[in-house]
Amino acid sequence: MTRGTIVSYDTDGETGYIKPDEDDDKIPFDRKSLVDFPRGEDPQAGDRVSFMIEGGMAGLWATHVRRLV
């Protein structure tokens, strides 16, 4: 699992970006990718998370996004 920090999250579009610890690129994610976030609780900029990176023709995106405690 990769670790990083959420840099932004748009509550209207339910999408955001994560900056991995070892890279300067920002990886997009969406609400469906969140794991163990309580219902109704949105991720916040600055939240530390672990996640997996998947890719395809549309580019890279984060999946299995879990808040680190």
Secondary structure, DSSP 8 states (H G I E B T S, - for coil): -EEEEEEEEETTTTEEEEEETT-S--EEEEGGGEES--TT----TT-EEEEEEEEETTEEEEEEEEE--
